[in-house]
Each structure stands twice: as structure tokens, then as C-alpha cells.
Amino acid sequence: MINPQMAEKIRAGNGFIAALDQSGGSTPRALGLYGIEPDAYSSDAEMFDLIHAMRARIVSSPSFTGERVIGAILFEMTMDREIDGKPSAKALWEDNGVVPFLKTDKGLEDVAHGAQILKPNPGLDSLLARAAQNGIFGTKERSVIHAANERGIRAVVHQQFQHGNQILAAGLMPIIEPEVLIDIEDKAGAEQILLQELTTALDTVPTGQQVMLKLTLPEVPNTYKSLADDPRVMKLVALSGGYNRAQANGRLAKNTGMIASFSRALTEGLSHKQSPAEFDATLDATIAEIHAASIAG
């Protein structure tokens, strides 16, 4: 059963969702931006220890509370570890008032018809059960759209909603994420096709239930406003998708009913070399900027 207190926090919360779910492929880049180069670690285990330390430092900051950050998306290894002596998801919710989500996808298939669908995930049901036991509220799975190709976009959306209904059946809230790459030739065209497919796919959501949508900031402001207004959508959130923080916040502020779920734009400017005071001041300013953009619409 979906946690009603967490659901209310997401529905009514005045803030944004932090994406702290860098996976194995994106972790070296995230660490590099944090000032830790590949020669600082010699194994995947050491790499994941370092990224967990970064995430724990963010979550433990005095500025990272449910007043402005209403949710956080975790990587599976983060869920399995502790922050300040507590399992990560419980630390988020019990200590910070931040709703925990879990990244559950296992990567992407090769590009076909201008899109990448999710790789098979035969262990999804067991992962969902473990997530529920760990106090996770919802999940996130990311597909990628490379072109304004109706067949490819339809395949992405169809699969996303299939998985979404499986996640709902497990008592968790799915964040459906069909990312449109920001540098493709006809981004606005792809977004119009995506809007049509998402609107149609919402008819497959079981009666009385909701999903969340995580979408690339659109070329035309308020492209997705009808989705934000749809009662079957608990929350519409935006990914930064490679835009820097200023660009992402500027675009977000023009979209009514859309809040941030940023990763790189959230950690931009943070460094492992910063003192606790410097780190907290930088993070506090970042959170303030993203929060302001999230509530502007």
C-alpha cells in the first residue's frame, strides 16, 4: 500500500525532488564534478564508497530538509547503506522529512526507431518487495528519446506504463521517465508526440490510482501543463537533462505545475575539498535557487 503520509507530502509539498541516483556508468562523471578524479580510486567498490560519502554529506547537510526538498531518488546501493547510522531511506524520511524513491531500471537497450527502451528486469518484483521493506515510497525508471519518431516514442511510453502498473501493484508509486535528449534536431516535435502518447497511456492507470511523470524541460513552456492538471498524475517533475543550473531553473520557472528533479544541476558547485561551512553554504544557495524555480509556476 502506498504510504499516505508520504503521498500527501509529494502532492502538497512546497519543494522539489533531489536526484541522488547516479549509477555505475554516471558515477565517475559525478565524482569528477565533485573534484574526485578516477586516479583517486582503484576499484568499483572504492568508487561507490566515495559517491555514497558524497550523497550522505548532501543528505546530512542542515539545508537538506523537507521544507524545500520533498523527495530524493536513491541508487540501489544507497538504499542498502546507512546515513548517520540509519538505513538511507529511513534517514531521509525520519530525520529530514524527505520522501525516498528508488531507481529500479537496469539500463537501456540499443537505439531503435529513435528511442531506447528499458532492458529486461526479471528481478523487478523482488527489488520492489525489498524497497517496500526499506521504507521506499516510489521508483524511477528512465528511457531515452533520440528523435521525433512516433513508433519509438510509443514503444517507450507503452513499456514505461507496463512497468508503472507493475510497480503500483506492489504498493509503490512509479515515476515514469521518458527523457527527450536536449540536443536532438526536432526536440519540440518529439515533445508533442510524447505528450499525445502520455495522455493516451494515462487511460491504462487503474481507477483511483496515480503515477508521477519526470520529463525533460520542454522547448515550448507549459507543453505538459495538461498532464500536471490530470488527476491521474500525482506530480509532474522535470529533469535537468544536461542544462546547467541557471538554464534549468530559467526553463522550469516558465512551466506551471512542474517541479524540479535535478541531479547534476543540484550538485553543481559542490566539492569534496570544501569545509563543512562552505559545503553547506553552497548547497543551501543551490537548494534555494531550485526551490524558487519549482514554486514559480
MOSUL-V812333 format. One record per residue. N is the residue number from 1. RES is the residue in three letters. OMEGA is omega as a letter, one per 40 degrees, with the letter a starting at -180 (999 if undefined). D_CENTER is the distance of its C-alpha to the mean C-alpha in whole Angstrom. Layout:
BEGIN
N;RES;OMEGA;D_CENTER + N;RES;OMEGA;D_CENTER
END
This chain:
BEGIN
1;MET;i;21 + 2;ILE;a;18 + 3;ASN;a;19 + 4;PRO;i;20 + 5;GLN;i;20 + 6;MET;i;16 + 7;ALA;i;16 + 8;GLU;i;18 + 9;LYS;a;16 + 10;ILE;a;13 + 11;ARG;a;16 + 12;ALA;a;18 + 13;GLY;a;16 + 14;ASN;a;17 + 15;GLY;a;14 + 16;PHE;a;10 + 17;ILE;i;7 + 18;ALA;i;7 + 19;ALA;a;5 + 20;LEU;a;8 + 21;ASP;i;7 + 22;GLN;a;10 + 23;SER;a;12 + 24;GLY;a;16 + 25;GLY;a;16 + 26;SER;a;14 + 27;THR;i;15 + 28;PRO;i;19 + 29;ARG;i;17 + 30;ALA;i;15 + 31;LEU;i;18 + 32;GLY;i;20 + 33;LEU;i;19 + 34;TYR;i;19 + 35;GLY;i;23 + 36;ILE;a;23 + 37;GLU;a;25 + 38;PRO;a;25 + 39;ASP;i;29 + 40;ALA;i;28 + 41;TYR;a;27 + 42;SER;a;29 + 43;SER;i;26 + 44;ASP;a;23 + 45;ALA;i;24 + 46;GLU;i;24 + 47;MET;a;21 + 48;PHE;i;19 + 49;ASP;a;21 + 50;LEU;i;21 + 51;ILE;i;17 + 52;HIS;i;17 + 53;ALA;i;19 + 54;MET;a;17 + 55;ARG;a;14 + 56;ALA;i;17 + 57;ARG;i;19 + 58;ILE;a;16 + 59;VAL;a;15 + 60;SER;i;19 + 61;SER;i;20 + 62;PRO;a;22 + 63;SER;a;19 + 64;PHE;a;16 + 65;THR;a;17 + 66;GLY;i;16 + 67;GLU;a;18 + 68;ARG;i;16 + 69;VAL;a;12 + 70;ILE;a;12 + 71;GLY;i;9 + 72;ALA;i;7 + 73;ILE;a;5 + 74;LEU;i;9 + 75;PHE;a;10 + 76;GLU;a;13 + 77;MET;i;16 + 78;THR;i;14 + 79;MET;a;15 + 80;ASP;a;18 + 81;ARG;a;19 + 82;GLU;i;20 + 83;ILE;a;20 + 84;ASP;i;23 + 85;GLY;i;25 + 86;LYS;i;22 + 87;PRO;a;20 + 88;SER;a;16 + 89;ALA;i;15 + 90;LYS;i;18 + 91;ALA;i;18 + 92;LEU;a;15 + 93;TRP;a;17 + 94;GLU;a;20 + 95;ASP;a;21 + 96;ASN;a;18 + 97;GLY;a;17 + 98;VAL;a;14 + 99;VAL;a;12 + 100;PRO;i;11 + 101;PHE;a;8 + 102;LEU;i;9 + 103;LYS;a;8 + 104;THR;a;11 + 105;ASP;a;12 + 106;LYS;i;15 + 107;GLY;a;15 + 108;LEU;i;16 + 109;GLU;i;20 + 110;ASP;a;22 + 111;VAL;i;22 + 112;ALA;a;24 + 113;HIS;i;25 + 114;GLY;a;22 + 115;ALA;i;19 + 116;GLN;i;18 + 117;ILE;a;17 + 118;LEU;i;16 + 119;LYS;i;18 + 120;PRO;a;20 + 121;ASN;a;19 + 122;PRO;i;22 + 123;GLY;a;21 + 124;LEU;a;18 + 125;ASP;i;20 + 126;SER;i;21 + 127;LEU;i;18 + 128;LEU;i;17 + 129;ALA;i;20 + 130;ARG;i;19 + 131;ALA;i;16 + 132;ALA;i;18 + 133;GLN;a;21 + 134;ASN;i;18 + 135;GLY;i;17 + 136;ILE;i;14 + 137;PHE;a;13 + 138;GLY;a;11 + 139;THR;i;9 + 140;LYS;i;6 + 141;GLU;a;9 + 142;ARG;i;9 + 143;SER;a;12 + 144;VAL;i;14 + 145;ILE;a;16 + 146;HIS;a;19 + 147;ALA;i;22 + 148;ALA;a;23 + 149;ASN;a;24 + 150;GLU;a;24 + 151;ARG;a;25 + 152;GLY;a;22 + 153;ILE;i;20 + 154;ARG;i;21 + 155;ALA;i;21 + 156;VAL;a;17 + 157;VAL;i;17 + 158;HIS;a;19 + 159;GLN;a;18 + 160;GLN;a;14 + 161;PHE;i;16 + 162;GLN;i;19 + 163;HIS;a;16 + 164;GLY;i;15 + 165;ASN;i;18 + 166;GLN;i;19 + 167;ILE;i;16 + 168;LEU;a;17 + 169;ALA;i;21 + 170;ALA;i;20 + 171;GLY;a;19 + 172;LEU;a;15 + 173;MET;i;13 + 174;PRO;i;11 + 175;ILE;a;8 + 176;ILE;a;9 + 177;GLU;i;8 + 178;PRO;a;11 + 179;GLU;i;11 + 180;VAL;a;14 + 181;LEU;a;15 + 182;ILE;a;16 + 183;ASP;a;20 + 184;ILE;a;21 + 185;GLU;a;25 + 186;ASP;a;24 + 187;LYS;a;20 + 188;ALA;i;22 + 189;GLY;i;23 + 190;ALA;a;21 + 191;GLU;i;19 + 192;GLN;i;22 + 193;ILE;a;22 + 194;LEU;i;18 + 195;LEU;i;19 + 196;GLN;a;22 + 197;GLU;i;21 + 198;LEU;i;18 + 199;THR;i;21 + 200;THR;a;23 + 201;ALA;i;20 + 202;LEU;i;20 + 203;ASP;i;23 + 204;THR;i;22 + 205;VAL;a;20 + 206;PRO;a;23 + 207;THR;i;25 + 208;GLY;a;24 + 209;GLN;a;20 + 210;GLN;i;17 + 211;VAL;i;14 + 212;MET;i;10 + 213;LEU;i;10 + 214;LYS;a;7 + 215;LEU;i;9 + 216;THR;i;11 + 217;LEU;a;13 + 218;PRO;i;16 + 219;GLU;i;20 + 220;VAL;a;22 + 221;PRO;i;20 + 222;ASN;i;20 + 223;THR;a;20 + 224;TYR;a;17 + 225;LYS;i;19 + 226;SER;i;21 + 227;LEU;i;17 + 228;ALA;a;16 + 229;ASP;a;20 + 230;ASP;a;20 + 231;PRO;i;21 + 232;ARG;i;19 + 233;VAL;i;15 + 234;MET;a;14 + 235;LYS;i;12 + 236;LEU;a;11 + 237;VAL;a;8 + 238;ALA;i;8 + 239;LEU;a;7 + 240;SER;i;10 + 241;GLY;a;11 + 242;GLY;i;14 + 243;TYR;i;15 + 244;ASN;a;16 + 245;ARG;a;15 + 246;ALA;i;19 + 247;GLN;a;18 + 248;ALA;i;14 + 249;ASN;i;16 + 250;GLY;i;19 + 251;ARG;a;17 + 252;LEU;a;15 + 253;ALA;a;18 + 254;LYS;a;20 + 255;ASN;a;18 + 256;THR;i;19 + 257;GLY;a;16 + 258;MET;i;13 + 259;ILE;a;11 + 260;ALA;i;9 + 261;SER;a;5 + 262;PHE;i;7 + 263;SER;i;8 + 264;ARG;i;11 + 265;ALA;i;12 + 266;LEU;a;12 + 267;THR;i;14 + 268;GLU;i;16 + 269;GLY;i;20 + 270;LEU;a;19 + 271;SER;i;22 + 272;HIS;a;23 + 273;LYS;a;26 + 274;GLN;i;26 + 275;SER;i;28 + 276;PRO;a;26 + 277;ALA;i;27 + 278;GLU;i;26 + 279;PHE;a;23 + 280;ASP;i;22 + 281;ALA;i;24 + 282;THR;a;21 + 283;LEU;i;18 + 284;ASP;i;20 + 285;ALA;i;20 + 286;THR;a;17 + 287;ILE;i;15 + 288;ALA;a;18 + 289;GLU;a;18 + 290;ILE;i;14 + 291;HIS;a;15 + 292;ALA;i;18 + 293;ALA;a;17 + 294;SER;a;14 + 295;ILE;a;17 + 296;ALA;a;20 + 297;GLY;999;19
END
